[in-house]
Structures are given as structure tokens and as C-alpha cells.
């Protein structure tokens, strides 16, 4: 790698640690997310060798990468990378990195908080007090659900899924999981078919990657199998759940409740969810602490820094391992 300053574009929100870290080492071009984005990309495209993308909905699709003939590395903010066209990147010798591990524990903590809040109706109880109902109506009604008699099924037992499972062990609840393949060294019961697991548990925690392969994985069949005591916690991507099927299941009381941290068209949320008082909604808070987000930002920078020194990127995604294959 030459010692000169490589040209790098930043697509998305210009987060301070990313901007400061990249500007100190590269010729950084922050692409505005307005009507001038196309012109800004066209101006710098011939020389761009690296890119930082600060998370969905900001995307690096194949048509954009095709306009950057010297592009070598895309450093993406977030553990999920369905906003990056990794198939195009792999076919053209472009390495994609993401920010795993540094957010595992924060997302796992948030998951447990959302699980407990949904089961025990903590947000609803808070609203009960704030509305002045306690003095007038007496004690808040007993919650219909409890964690004490539940069996948890985790959909996707990757890094974060395992961190969630470790926390659940402390609650003494039975744990099962569904993923593409059984995980080595794991004692929880494995289900090759999601619908079979849904029949045997009453709570699903969804923490699988997004993308076409998992679109509408939680569908009407799975919800019916989960049953009237069923609770779904989605910490994955909004696309993993069939919203129409879930809304119907909630209205018909096919399942008991849901806790949702992610949605298909964030920050827009389906109106039907907003009218339901027996569910819990969060505005994508999974890793949203200053502590964890700073670590994620720094990892975006570090992946580009080590690459600029001719070293392997720290966290390439499986589809684009280092070293990259020869360009097509």
C-alpha cells in the first residue's frame, strides 16, 4: 500500500469518531444524503479506494460500487450488513467489513430488558402511573404472563444469540434454538425446523441476520404454532417478520404479545402496532449506548486504517474473506 493518502468516501450520518479518525489518515469525502449525493459521488468516483457506510438505511449497492473502479474496501457500521451488496463485492475483489463482537453484550442486555418489559408489562405500568390511574383504580392488574413458566426458543444462535442465552441461563428457563446448522459445544436443544421449535416453546427471541434468506421467517404458520401464550421478541431486522401476519395474530390473540426493536421502514412504524396497548415497541435501541456506539465507530475506522497499512482488515464478513480474490 502506498504511503500517500487514499481517497475514502463516507456514506451516511457523519459520526464524529469516524469522521475524525478517517480525516486524519485519508482524503475523506463525506457524501451528503440529499439531492447532491449523486454529483458528489461522481466527482470523486475515479479515485476512491475505500468507503465507510454508517449503517442502514444507508447502502452500498452494486450499482454504486460499479461506479468506483478502484474500490478495495467497504467498512460498514453495524453487525448486520444487508445494506451492502456483498455478492457484487465478492465478485469484484472488494472486501466488506462490519462491527461484530463490540456490540454483543449491549444488544443482549437490551434483549433481556425488552423480554422482561413485554412479559411483565412494565411500559404499560409506567403509563398507568403517569396517567394518574393508580389512586383512582387501585393496583395495576396482575400480568397475565411470567418468565417463570416459559420455554425460550432463540432464532439464530450466533455471537449475540449465545450472549442472550448466557443471560437466560441465570433465569433458570429452558432454552432451545433454531439456526441453519447446529452449533458445536452447545447443550441447548437444536431444531432444524423453526415451526417445530415454535410448537415446543412459548417465546421466540429473533436475532438472525436480515436479508432475502430470512425474509418473513416469522410467518403465520410459525405464529400459529407458537400459540396463544406466545411472545415474540425481534432484535434482528424488521424484514424477518411478516408484519401482516403478526398484526393479524395480535388482533386475533393467536399469540399473546410482541416486543419489537426493529421495523421494515424505520423510522416509520405500521400504524396498527401503534394502536395496540398490549405490545412493547422500541426505536431500534439494541446497541444504542454511547459506550458501545463509540466502540463500533472506532472499529469502522480501524478496519480502514489497517487496510491502508497493507494488513488484513480486522473483521471481514464471511462472504468477502481476506485476501480478496482477483477481480472479475
C-alpha positions as semicolon CSV with decimal commas, in nm:
position;residue;x (nm);y (nm);z (nm)
1;X;0,000;0,000;0,000
2;X;0,141;0,334;-0,100
3;X;0,218;0,587;0,170
4;X;0,000;0,857;0,009
5;X;-0,342;0,941;0,144
6;X;-0,605;0,722;-0,019
7;X;-0,943;0,864;-0,115
8;X;-1,224;0,737;0,105
9;X;-1,596;0,818;0,091
10;X;-1,832;0,824;0,387
11;X;-2,193;0,740;0,306
12;X;-2,448;0,804;0,579
13;X;-2,452;1,003;0,901
14;X;-2,108;1,163;0,959
15;X;-2,040;1,023;1,305
16;X;-1,767;1,214;1,488
17;X;-1,525;0,933;1,569
18;X;-1,547;0,802;1,214
19;X;-1,504;1,144;1,056
20;X;-1,215;1,247;1,282
21;X;-1,040;0,911;1,253
22;X;-1,063;0,891;0,875
23;X;-0,988;1,257;0,805
24;X;-0,659;1,225;0,991
25;X;-0,536;0,950;0,760
26;X;-0,727;0,973;0,431
27;X;-0,866;1,218;0,181
28;X;-1,216;1,188;0,322
29;X;-1,519;1,279;0,111
30;X;-1,843;1,295;0,309
31;X;-2,128;1,224;0,069
32;X;-2,435;1,436;0,157
33;X;-2,761;1,247;0,198
34;X;-2,966;1,489;-0,004
35;X;-3,019;1,575;-0,370
36;X;-2,646;1,640;-0,418
37;X;-2,531;1,286;-0,336
38;X;-2,507;1,170;-0,698
39;X;-2,298;1,468;-0,803
40;X;-2,069;1,428;-0,502
41;X;-2,005;1,061;-0,580
42;X;-1,944;1,131;-0,948
43;X;-1,686;1,396;-0,862
44;X;-1,462;1,164;-0,658
45;X;-1,553;0,820;-0,804
46;X;-1,241;0,761;-1,020
47;X;-1,001;0,776;-0,723
48;X;-1,199;0,619;-0,438
49;X;-1,031;0,314;-0,283
50;X;-1,218;0,285;0,045
51;X;-1,566;0,352;0,180
52;X;-1,730;0,382;0,519
53;X;-2,104;0,322;0,545
54;X;-2,266;0,424;0,872
55;X;-2,543;0,165;0,881
56;X;-2,887;0,105;0,732
57;X;-3,073;0,262;0,562
58;X;-2,758;0,400;0,401
59;X;-2,649;0,146;0,143
60;X;-2,359;0,042;-0,076
61;X;-2,527;-0,142;-0,359
62;X;-2,367;-0,293;-0,665
63;X;-2,453;-0,002;-0,893
64;X;-2,268;0,237;-0,661
65;X;-1,964;0,009;-0,631
66;X;-1,958;-0,026;-1,009
67;X;-1,901;0,349;-1,031
68;X;-1,593;0,323;-0,807
69;X;-1,343;0,134;-1,025
70;X;-1,060;0,143;-0,768
71;X;-1,271;0,045;-0,467
72;X;-1,100;-0,213;-0,243
73;X;-1,269;-0,196;0,098
74;X;-1,614;-0,114;0,238
75;X;-1,616;-0,066;0,616
76;X;-1,973;-0,092;0,742
77;X;-2,108;0,030;1,077
78;X;-2,317;-0,240;1,245
79;X;-2,310;-0,616;1,276
80;X;-2,577;-0,660;1,008
81;X;-2,474;-0,579;0,653
82;X;-2,778;-0,649;0,438
83;X;-2,746;-0,288;0,319
84;X;-2,422;-0,387;0,142
85;X;-2,423;-0,585;-0,185
86;X;-2,173;-0,849;-0,073
87;X;-2,231;-1,065;-0,381
88;X;-2,113;-0,785;-0,605
89;X;-1,825;-0,710;-0,370
90;X;-1,710;-1,073;-0,363
91;X;-1,727;-1,099;-0,742
92;X;-1,514;-0,787;-0,784
93;X;-1,246;-0,839;-0,522
94;X;-1,387;-0,585;-0,276
95;X;-1,362;-0,670;0,092
96;X;-1,653;-0,578;0,319
97;X;-1,609;-0,542;0,696
98;X;-1,860;-0,492;0,976
99;X;-1,853;-0,431;1,353
100;X;-1,932;-0,757;1,535
101;X;-1,845;-0,852;1,895
102;X;-1,813;-0,496;2,031
103;X;-2,195;-0,475;2,047
104;X;-2,280;-0,830;2,156
105;X;-2,325;-0,764;2,525
106;X;-2,519;-0,439;2,479
107;X;-2,767;-0,598;2,238
108;X;-2,803;-0,899;2,469
109;X;-2,876;-0,666;2,762
110;X;-3,138;-0,480;2,557
111;X;-3,296;-0,809;2,454
112;X;-3,343;-0,920;2,814
113;X;-3,485;-0,579;2,902
114;X;-3,733;-0,596;2,616
115;X;-3,823;-0,955;2,704
116;X;-3,896;-0,870;3,069
117;X;-4,078;-0,549;2,976
118;X;-4,302;-0,733;2,732
119;X;-4,376;-1,026;2,963
120;X;-4,439;-0,820;3,277
121;X;-4,594;-0,517;3,102
122;X;-4,351;-0,265;3,253
123;X;-4,411;0,012;2,993
124;X;-4,786;-0,024;3,037
125;X;-4,748;0,001;3,416
126;X;-4,540;0,317;3,374
127;X;-4,815;0,472;3,159
128;X;-5,071;0,365;3,422
129;X;-4,895;0,574;3,688
130;X;-4,830;0,874;3,462
131;X;-5,198;0,886;3,365
132;X;-5,295;0,921;3,734
133;X;-5,483;0,592;3,732
134;X;-5,325;0,429;4,039
135;X;-5,506;0,642;4,304
136;X;-5,833;0,610;4,115
137;X;-5,825;0,246;4,009
138;X;-5,602;0,081;4,266
139;X;-5,320;-0,159;4,189
140;X;-5,219;-0,224;3,828
141;X;-5,368;-0,557;3,713
142;X;-5,157;-0,869;3,761
143;X;-4,960;-0,951;3,449
144;X;-5,104;-1,246;3,261
145;X;-4,757;-1,365;3,165
146;X;-4,445;-1,452;3,364
147;X;-4,097;-1,569;3,279
148;X;-4,121;-1,838;3,545
149;X;-4,309;-2,096;3,338
150;X;-4,170;-2,016;2,996
151;X;-3,952;-2,200;2,745
152;X;-3,740;-1,977;2,523
153;X;-3,655;-2,052;2,161
154;X;-3,374;-1,844;2,011
155;X;-3,387;-1,794;1,634
156;X;-3,022;-1,756;1,534
157;X;-2,757;-1,869;1,782
158;X;-2,466;-1,660;1,663
159;X;-2,247;-1,437;1,879
160;X;-2,535;-1,227;2,011
161;X;-2,768;-1,524;2,040
162;X;-2,517;-1,700;2,265
163;X;-2,478;-1,387;2,479
164;X;-2,856;-1,377;2,520
165;X;-2,864;-1,747;2,609
166;X;-2,598;-1,698;2,879
167;X;-2,818;-1,438;3,044
168;X;-3,128;-1,657;3,018
169;X;-2,945;-1,940;3,192
170;X;-2,938;-1,720;3,501
171;X;-3,318;-1,708;3,499
172;X;-3,338;-2,088;3,505
173;X;-3,558;-2,117;3,197
174;X;-3,531;-2,398;2,936
175;X;-3,361;-2,282;2,615
176;X;-3,381;-2,419;2,261
177;X;-3,258;-2,278;1,932
178;X;-3,304;-2,286;1,557
179;X;-3,034;-2,197;1,306
180;X;-2,911;-2,323;0,970
181;X;-2,676;-2,568;1,141
182;X;-2,630;-2,697;1,497
183;X;-2,371;-2,505;1,698
184;X;-2,072;-2,702;1,832
185;X;-2,031;-2,715;2,208
186;X;-2,387;-2,602;2,280
187;X;-2,611;-2,804;2,511
188;X;-2,942;-2,636;2,420
189;X;-3,184;-2,840;2,213
190;X;-3,144;-2,779;1,840
191;X;-3,438;-2,766;1,599
192;X;-3,365;-2,791;1,225
193;X;-3,719;-2,662;1,153
194;X;-3,837;-2,336;1,306
195;X;-4,204;-2,434;1,309
196;X;-4,123;-2,743;1,515
197;X;-3,944;-2,530;1,773
198;X;-4,235;-2,285;1,779
199;X;-4,470;-2,569;1,874
200;X;-4,249;-2,670;2,167
201;X;-4,177;-2,325;2,312
202;X;-4,391;-2,024;2,400
203;X;-4,136;-1,746;2,350
204;X;-3,926;-1,668;2,043
205;X;-3,627;-1,435;2,051
206;X;-3,528;-1,347;1,695
207;X;-3,163;-1,249;1,643
208;X;-3,090;-1,388;1,298
209;X;-2,930;-1,186;1,015
210;X;-3,157;-0,997;0,778
211;X;-3,166;-1,025;0,400
212;X;-3,350;-1,232;0,143
213;X;-3,273;-1,566;0,310
214;X;-3,463;-1,472;0,628
215;X;-3,737;-1,251;0,489
216;X;-4,069;-1,330;0,662
217;X;-3,910;-1,618;0,852
218;X;-4,159;-1,546;1,129
219;X;-4,483;-1,600;0,938
220;X;-4,843;-1,703;1,002
221;X;-4,753;-2,072;1,031
222;X;-4,485;-2,005;1,293
223;X;-4,712;-1,772;1,492
224;X;-4,996;-2,025;1,491
225;X;-4,754;-2,293;1,612
226;X;-4,637;-2,064;1,894
227;X;-4,991;-2,040;2,024
228;X;-5,200;-1,809;2,246
229;X;-4,935;-1,784;2,521
230;X;-4,678;-1,693;2,260
231;X;-4,447;-1,394;2,281
232;X;-4,208;-1,282;2,006
233;X;-3,908;-1,055;2,068
234;X;-3,748;-0,923;1,748
235;X;-3,392;-0,787;1,776
236;X;-3,291;-0,884;1,422
237;X;-3,427;-0,692;1,123
238;X;-3,784;-0,583;1,056
239;X;-3,788;-0,790;0,737
240;X;-3,757;-1,115;0,933
241;X;-4,119;-1,080;1,047
242;X;-4,423;-1,081;0,819
243;X;-4,593;-0,769;0,957
244;X;-4,932;-0,852;0,809
245;X;-4,929;-1,198;0,967
246;X;-4,808;-1,063;1,301
247;X;-5,066;-0,784;1,316
248;X;-5,343;-1,033;1,242
249;X;-5,211;-1,275;1,506
250;X;-5,207;-0,995;1,765
251;X;-5,558;-0,877;1,678
252;X;-5,695;-1,231;1,683
253;X;-5,496;-1,314;2,001
254;X;-5,336;-1,603;1,816
255;X;-5,033;-1,502;2,023
256;X;-5,013;-1,306;2,349
257;X;-4,775;-1,020;2,273
258;X;-4,459;-0,900;2,099
259;X;-4,161;-0,680;2,177
260;X;-4,018;-0,513;1,867
261;X;-3,692;-0,319;1,844
262;X;-3,670;-0,317;1,463
263;X;-3,904;-0,238;1,175
264;X;-3,901;-0,270;0,797
265;X;-3,918;0,100;0,708
266;X;-3,758;0,263;1,011
267;X;-3,833;0,514;1,149
268;X;-4,183;0,455;1,010
269;X;-4,380;0,203;1,216
270;X;-4,702;0,035;1,096
271;X;-5,000;0,224;1,236
272;X;-5,160;-0,096;1,362
273;X;-4,875;-0,151;1,607
274;X;-4,916;0,200;1,746
275;X;-5,279;0,136;1,835
276;X;-5,205;-0,180;2,037
277;X;-5,151;-0,131;2,410
278;X;-5,054;-0,490;2,486
279;X;-4,724;-0,485;2,295
280;X;-4,389;-0,310;2,351
281;X;-4,210;-0,104;2,086
282;X;-3,854;0,033;2,099
283;X;-3,687;0,268;1,845
284;X;-3,400;0,034;1,747
285;X;-3,214;0,063;2,077
286;X;-3,021;-0,266;2,055
287;X;-2,668;-0,128;2,073
288;X;-2,766;0,233;2,137
289;X;-2,543;0,338;2,424
290;X;-2,265;0,596;2,395
291;X;-2,014;0,338;2,520
292;X;-2,096;0,073;2,261
293;X;-2,159;0,302;1,964
294;X;-1,817;0,463;2,017
295;X;-1,653;0,121;2,001
296;X;-1,844;0,043;1,682
297;X;-1,739;0,373;1,523
298;X;-1,376;0,310;1,614
299;X;-1,387;-0,036;1,457
300;X;-1,510;0,118;1,130
301;X;-1,204;0,342;1,138
302;X;-0,964;0,067;1,246
303;X;-1,064;-0,161;0,960
304;X;-0,972;0,110;0,711
305;X;-0,653;0,205;0,896
306;X;-0,505;-0,146;0,899
307;X;-0,603;-0,194;0,535
308;X;-0,422;0,129;0,445
309;X;-0,110;-0,022;0,603
310;X;-0,132;-0,331;0,385
311;X;-0,255;-0,551;0,671
312;X;-0,564;-0,775;0,680
313;X;-0,884;-0,594;0,785
314;X;-0,989;-0,684;1,138
315;X;-1,346;-0,803;1,080
316;X;-1,423;-0,903;0,720
317;X;-1,763;-1,059;0,658
318;X;-1,763;-1,429;0,562
319;X;-1,868;-1,360;0,204
320;X;-1,560;-1,147;0,135
321;X;-1,267;-1,306;0,324
322;X;-0,920;-1,157;0,318
323;X;-0,720;-1,158;0,097
324;X;-0,972;-1,069;-0,173
325;X;-1,000;-1,280;-0,482
326;X;-0,876;-1,148;-0,814
327;X;-1,121;-0,902;-0,967
328;X;-1,362;-1,037;-1,227
